Amino acid sequence: MGRINNVFKIKPDITSPVKPAAPQALQGNISFDHVFFRYELSEKTKKLIKENFIDFKDTFTRAIENNWVIKDMSFDIKAG
């Protein structure tokens, strides 16, 4: 349980704003065309992953080096 508890102790790098802005009303359709998204893991998070997922070393090494969350995704969102 020690390794999994270390994972649960990871604090997110992104936090909610103290005073979030109110969203405006949206109209029309939304299209996403060939979207890619990735983010950099902090060194602390990389270290925790390497230490606590020893059994999945190859998988997580690739994930750390190539941490795409979305790769070449396209979709449309219709109004309503």
N, C-alpha and C positions, 0 to 999 in steps of 0.2 A: 504493500500500500504506500510505501514511502515515495516511490517514483511517481505514482499518479497524483499524490498530494502535492508534489512539487509542480506538476503541470497546473493544478488548480490554483496555485499561488501566483501564476503569471498575471500581472496587471496589464490591461490593454493600454497601448500607446495612444489610442484615440479616446477622448472623453467627450461627454455632452457639454455644450456651452451652459453657463450659468443662466443666461437670459436668451433662450433660443428665439429666433425670428418666427413670426407667424407666417404660414405658407399662404401664397396667393391662390385664388381660384384658377384652375387650369381649363383650357378649352382646346378642342381639336385632338388629333391623333399624335402619338409619339412613335418615332421610328429609330431603332438602333441598327446601324449597318457596319458590320465587321468590327465589333467592339473587342478591345483587349484591355485587361486591367490586371495589374499586379502591384505589390507593395513590398517594401524592404522590411525584413524582420530585424528587430534590435539584436545586438550582439548577445544580450542577456537571454533573449528568447531562443536564439540559435544554440547557445550553450545548454540550456535546459532541455531542448529537444534532443541534442546529441547524447546527453547524459541519461535521459529517462526513456528513450526509445531505442535502446541498444539492439533489440531483436529485429528492428525494422531499419537498421542503419542505412542500407542502400536506398530504400524508398525515401526516407527523410533527408538524406544527403541531397538527392535530386530535388526534393521539394524546397529545401533551403536555397539551393543554387538557382532554381527555375520556378519561382513561386507565383506563377500565373494563377489568378483566381478565375478569370474569364479569358478564353482564347478564341478569337474569330467568331463571335456570336452575333447573329442578326435576328431581330424580331420586331414586330409592330404591336403597339398597344392602342386599341381603338377607344375612342371617346366614350365615356359613360361607364 
